[in-house]
Amino acid sequence: MAKVEVKQLLEAGVHFGHLTRKWNPNMAPYIYMERNGIHVINLYKTVAKLDEANEALKKIAASGRKILFVATKKQAKDIVAEKVANVNMPYITERWPGGMLTNFVTIRKAVKKMASIDRMKKDGTFMTLSKKERLQVDRLRAKLEKNLGSISDMTRLPGALFIIDTMREHIAVKEAQKLNIPIFAMVDTNSDPRDVDYLIPSNDDASKSIDIIMTQVTNAIAEGLAERKSEKQADKEGAEETQKEQPKKAAAEAPKAEAPVAEAPVAEAPAAATEAPAEAVDLTKIEGVGPKAAEALVNAGFDSYAKLAEGDPEKIKEILNEASSRMAHLDPTSWPKQAKMAADGKWDELKEWQDSVKGGVE
């Protein structure tokens, strides 16, 4: 992915903040100077924070989780809808439906209602209704499509939220915080950066500024999705190869049974195989564990599902608090239970449990 330069951000007007009297003092570290009563954002910090956010988004996309984009302001609607549709991610560009995350089951019912109307039109039952009823159903379908059409493929809670203007989308921020969902956001000088896990200090009002940031973000997500696709393809090819090799291996092992001397090098092979997987597992597959929490756990020695399964929730809580005060709200009570299922390879059971707890499926 081509790294964005400060000059490009400057040309797009990303550095323009709000009037000095409207500023949030918590944004002081990201403000470069004041000119003509307007704050100017430090673009070097914007580039650093954008790279950090892109890396985290890439990991989430590669893990297979969805990222929900929220942008209801006029100048951001069309840009977000166009960019996000290219990477097949859900987005909200109309009104934020209250309880979209905290009451996800009810939102899913509305989406299913939309699907049932489509089935009625296909199987002919729609035409058996009276003219007035057909008009009412059509109006309901149009309303649902407008508000929820872009999230019809989102069958479970998203892995992260990307918000443009946290002041305007404060309800979405509160819901995500309640469910421990990581928040990525374009944060202007009038917003509070403490509400956001991965902030990108930038102008969230100009369409050019939104366009350049969204281009970088969607490119990072596209890279993550491409990685996931190539991994799946490699796993599939590897499985096919092992299936082909099994008959050959069985035939080769038959004469070895007669010659005990040849068994010595064969016994050493598993030892080499066991040493190979030194890479840490992706702990973000545990519901409630974000990229920063996963990093803190790995640094503390919980670098596998088996180790996390044996961990004490109180000790995990202490590790998170020591790593960052922003993770004090996280509740790791269920993490060992989820890690146990992951360690045992019970992924379907884990997904069912996560959906039932967080409202991913009715």
NORZINOR-V477871 format. One record per pair of residues at least 4 apart in sequence whose ideal C-beta (glycine too) atoms are under 8 Angstrom apart, sorted by the first residue. I is the first residue (numbers start at 0). GAP is how many residues later the second one is. D is the distance in whole Angstrom. If there is no record, write none. Layout:
i	gap	d
I	GAP	D
I	GAP	D
This chain:
i	gap	d
0	53	7
0	215	8
0	218	5
0	219	6
0	222	6
1	217	8
2	44	8
2	48	7
3	4	6
3	5	6
3	43	6
3	46	7
3	208	7
3	212	5
4	4	7
4	42	8
5	4	6
5	37	5
5	38	6
5	41	6
6	4	6
7	4	6
7	204	7
8	5	4
8	6	7
8	34	5
8	37	6
8	38	7
8	193	8
8	200	8
8	203	7
9	4	7
9	5	6
9	33	6
11	194	7
11	196	4
11	197	5
11	199	7
11	200	4
12	190	6
12	193	5
12	195	6
12	196	5
13	27	7
13	29	6
13	32	6
13	188	5
13	189	5
13	192	8
13	195	5
13	198	7
13	199	7
14	17	7
14	25	5
14	26	5
14	28	5
14	31	8
14	188	7
15	22	7
15	24	7
15	25	7
15	187	5
15	190	7
15	193	8
16	6	7
16	10	8
16	14	7
16	21	6
16	22	4
16	23	6
16	24	5
16	171	6
16	172	3
16	173	8
16	186	7
17	4	5
17	5	6
17	20	7
17	21	6
17	170	6
17	171	5
17	172	4
18	4	8
18	18	6
18	19	6
18	20	8
19	14	6
19	17	6
19	18	7
19	19	6
20	16	8
21	167	8
21	168	5
22	4	6
22	8	8
22	16	6
22	166	5
22	167	6
23	165	7
23	166	6
23	167	6
23	168	5
23	169	8
25	166	6
25	167	6
25	168	6
26	4	6
26	12	8
26	160	7
26	161	8
26	162	5
26	163	8
26	164	7
26	165	8
26	166	6
26	174	7
28	16	8
29	11	6
29	12	6
29	15	5
29	16	8
29	157	8
29	159	8
29	163	7
29	171	4
30	8	5
30	9	7
30	10	6
30	11	7
30	158	6
31	8	5
31	9	6
31	10	4
31	11	8
32	6	8
32	7	5
33	4	7
33	5	6
33	6	7
34	5	6
38	150	5
40	4	8
40	5	6
40	148	7
40	160	5
40	161	7
40	162	7
41	4	7
41	159	7
42	4	6
43	4	7
44	4	6
44	156	6
45	4	6
45	154	6
45	155	5
45	156	6
46	4	7
47	4	7
48	4	6
48	149	7
48	150	6
48	151	5
48	152	6
49	4	6
49	150	5
49	163	7
49	166	6
50	4	6
51	4	7
51	146	6
52	4	6
52	131	5
52	145	4
52	146	8
52	147	6
52	164	7
53	4	6
53	162	6
53	163	7
53	165	8
53	166	4
54	4	7
54	165	7
55	4	7
55	104	8
55	126	7
55	128	7
55	142	6
55	235	4
55	236	8
56	4	6
56	10	6
56	103	7
56	105	8
56	127	7
56	160	6
56	163	5
56	164	6
56	167	7
57	4	6
57	162	5
57	163	7
57	165	6
57	166	4
57	169	8
58	4	6
58	165	7
58	223	8
58	225	7
58	232	6
59	5	5
59	7	6
59	99	5
59	100	5
59	122	8
59	164	7
59	224	7
59	231	7
60	4	7
60	6	7
60	26	8
60	159	8
60	160	5
60	161	8
60	162	8
60	163	3
60	164	5
60	167	7
61	162	4
61	163	7
61	165	5
61	166	5
61	169	8
62	96	7
62	165	8
62	219	6
62	221	6
62	222	6
63	164	6
64	93	7
64	94	3
64	95	7
64	219	8
65	23	6
65	24	6
65	88	6
65	90	8
65	92	5
65	93	6
66	22	5
66	23	8
66	91	6
66	92	6
66	93	5
66	94	7
66	95	6
66	117	8
66	154	7
67	21	7
67	22	5
67	23	7
67	24	7
67	83	7
67	86	7
67	90	4
67	92	7
67	93	5
67	94	7
68	11	5
68	15	5
68	20	6
68	21	7
68	22	4
68	23	7
68	92	8
68	93	5
68	94	8
68	95	8
69	21	7
69	22	5
69	26	7
69	91	6
69	92	7
69	93	5
69	94	7
69	99	5
69	102	5
70	5	4
70	6	6
70	8	8
70	9	4
70	20	7
70	21	8
70	22	6
70	92	8
70	93	4
70	94	8
70	98	8
70	139	8
71	4	8
71	5	7
71	20	7
71	21	6
71	22	7
71	23	6
71	24	6
71	96	7
71	97	7
72	4	7
72	91	7
72	92	6
72	95	6
72	131	8
72	132	8
74	4	8
74	130	7
74	131	7
74	132	5
74	135	7
75	4	5
75	17	8
75	88	5
75	89	8
75	128	8
75	131	7
75	134	5
76	4	6
76	16	4
77	4	6
77	15	8
78	4	6
78	128	6
78	131	5
78	132	5
78	135	6
79	4	6
79	11	6
79	13	6
79	84	7
79	130	8
79	134	6
80	4	6
80	10	6
80	12	5
80	69	7
81	4	7
82	4	8
82	128	8
82	131	5
82	132	7
82	134	8
82	135	5
83	5	5
83	6	8
83	7	5
83	130	8
83	134	7
84	6	8
84	65	8
85	132	6
85	136	8
86	131	5
86	134	5
86	135	5
86	138	7
87	65	8
87	137	8
88	132	7
89	60	6
89	61	4
89	63	7
89	64	4
89	68	7
90	59	5
90	60	8
91	4	6
91	5	8
91	8	7
91	58	7
91	59	7
91	80	8
92	57	7
93	52	6
93	53	5
94	52	6
95	4	6
95	73	6
95	75	6
95	76	5
96	10	6
96	50	6
96	51	7
97	5	8
97	73	6
98	4	3
98	5	8
98	7	7
98	8	7
98	76	8
99	4	7
99	7	6
99	72	7
99	75	7
100	56	6
100	57	8
100	71	8
100	74	4
100	75	6
100	77	8
100	78	6
100	80	7
101	73	5
101	76	6
101	77	7
102	4	7
102	256	7
103	4	6
103	53	6
103	254	7
103	255	4
103	256	7
104	4	7
104	254	5
104	256	8
104	257	5
105	4	7
106	4	7
106	41	7
106	44	8
107	4	6
107	47	8
107	253	7
107	254	6
108	4	6
108	253	7
109	4	7
109	34	6
109	38	6
110	4	7
110	33	8
110	37	6
110	40	7
110	41	5
111	4	6
112	4	7
112	27	8
112	31	7
113	4	7
113	27	6
113	30	4
113	31	7
113	34	7
113	35	8
113	38	7
114	4	7
114	37	8
115	4	7
116	4	7
116	9	8
116	20	6
116	23	7
116	24	5
117	4	7
117	23	8
118	4	6
119	5	5
119	6	4
119	17	8
120	5	5
123	4	7
124	4	8
125	8	7
125	11	7
126	7	8
128	4	4
128	5	5
128	8	7
129	4	7
130	4	7
131	4	7
132	4	6
133	4	6
134	4	6
135	4	6
136	4	6
137	4	6
138	4	6
139	4	6
140	4	6
141	4	6
142	4	7
143	4	5
143	5	7
144	4	4
147	4	7
153	4	7
154	205	7
154	206	7
155	195	8
155	198	7
155	199	6
155	202	7
155	204	3
155	205	7
156	22	7
156	24	7
156	201	5
156	202	7
156	203	6
157	23	7
158	22	8
158	23	8
158	125	7
159	21	6
159	22	5
159	23	7
159	24	6
159	130	8
160	11	6
160	12	8
160	15	5
160	20	6
160	21	7
160	22	5
160	23	7
161	22	5
161	23	7
161	55	7
162	6	5
162	9	6
162	10	7
162	20	6
162	21	7
162	22	4
162	23	7
162	33	8
163	5	8
163	21	7
163	22	5
163	40	5
163	46	6
164	4	6
164	21	7
164	23	7
164	26	7
164	39	5
164	40	8
165	4	7
165	7	5
165	17	8
165	19	5
165	21	6
165	25	5
165	26	7
165	29	6
165	30	6
166	21	8
166	23	6
166	24	5
168	4	6
169	4	6
170	4	6
171	4	6
172	4	6
172	10	6
172	12	8
172	22	5
172	23	8
173	4	6
174	4	7
175	5	4
175	6	8
175	7	5
176	4	8
176	6	7
176	18	7
176	152	7
178	179	7
179	108	5
179	110	7
179	149	7
179	150	6
179	151	7
180	109	8
181	15	5
181	16	7
181	108	4
181	109	7
181	110	8
182	12	7
182	13	5
182	14	5
182	15	7
183	12	7
183	13	7
183	14	4
183	15	8
183	16	7
183	33	8
184	6	8
184	11	5
184	13	8
184	14	6
184	15	7
185	14	5
185	16	5
185	18	4
185	23	8
185	24	7
185	27	6
186	4	5
186	6	5
186	9	6
186	12	4
186	13	7
186	14	6
186	15	7
186	17	7
187	13	8
187	14	7
187	15	6
187	16	5
187	17	7
188	12	8
190	4	8
190	13	8
192	6	5
192	8	8
193	132	8
196	93	6
196	95	7
196	129	7
199	13	6
201	7	6
201	11	6
202	6	4
203	5	7
203	6	7
204	4	8
205	4	7
206	4	6
207	4	7
208	4	7
209	4	6
210	4	6
211	4	7
212	4	6
213	4	6
214	4	6
215	4	7
216	4	7
217	4	6
218	4	7
219	4	7
220	4	6
221	4	6
222	4	6
223	4	7
224	4	6
225	4	6
226	4	6
227	4	6
228	4	6
229	4	6
230	4	6
231	4	6
232	4	6
233	4	6
234	4	6
235	4	7
236	4	6
237	4	6
238	4	7
239	4	7
240	4	6
241	4	7
243	4	8
244	4	6
245	4	6
246	4	6
247	4	6
248	4	6
249	4	7
251	4	7
252	4	7
254	4	7
255	6	5
255	7	7
255	10	7
258	4	8
261	4	7
262	4	6
263	4	7
264	4	7
267	4	7
268	4	6
269	4	6
270	4	7
271	4	7
279	18	5
279	23	4
279	24	7
280	22	7
280	23	6
280	24	6
280	61	8
281	12	7
282	6	5
282	10	8
282	11	4
282	14	6
282	15	7
282	19	7
282	22	8
282	25	7
282	56	8
283	5	5
283	6	7
283	7	6
283	10	5
284	4	8
284	57	6
284	65	8
285	22	7
285	49	6
285	52	5
285	53	6
285	56	7
286	47	7
286	51	6
286	67	4
286	70	7
286	71	6
287	5	8
287	42	6
287	43	7
287	44	7
287	46	7
287	47	7
288	4	5
288	5	5
288	8	7
288	46	7
289	4	7
290	4	6
291	4	7
291	31	7
291	32	7
291	34	8
291	35	7
292	4	6
292	27	6
292	30	8
292	34	6
292	37	6
293	4	6
294	4	6
294	28	8
295	4	6
295	23	6
295	24	6
295	27	4
295	28	7
295	31	7
296	5	4
296	6	8
296	11	7
296	19	7
296	22	7
297	4	7
297	5	5
298	24	8
299	19	5
300	6	7
301	5	5
301	6	5
301	9	6
301	14	8
301	17	8
302	4	7
303	4	7
303	39	7
304	4	6
304	34	5
304	35	8
304	37	4
304	38	4
305	4	7
305	33	8
305	37	4
306	4	7
307	8	8
307	27	6
307	28	6
307	31	4
308	27	5
308	28	8
308	30	4
308	31	4
308	33	8
308	34	5
309	26	7
310	4	6
310	5	5
310	24	7
310	25	5
310	28	8
311	4	7
311	24	8
312	4	6
312	19	5
312	20	5
312	22	7
312	23	7
313	4	7
314	4	7
315	4	7
315	16	4
315	19	6
316	4	6
316	13	8
316	15	6
317	4	6
318	4	6
319	4	7
319	7	4
319	8	7
319	10	6
319	12	7
320	4	7
320	6	7
320	7	5
322	4	6
331	4	8
333	4	6
333	23	7
334	4	6
335	4	6
336	4	7
337	4	6
337	12	6
337	15	7
337	16	7
338	4	6
339	4	6
340	5	4
340	6	8
340	8	6
340	9	4
340	12	7
341	4	8
341	5	7
341	8	6
345	4	6
346	4	6
347	4	6
348	4	6
349	4	6
350	4	6
351	4	6
351	9	8
352	4	6
353	4	6
353	6	7
354	4	7
354	5	3
354	6	4
355	4	8
355	5	7
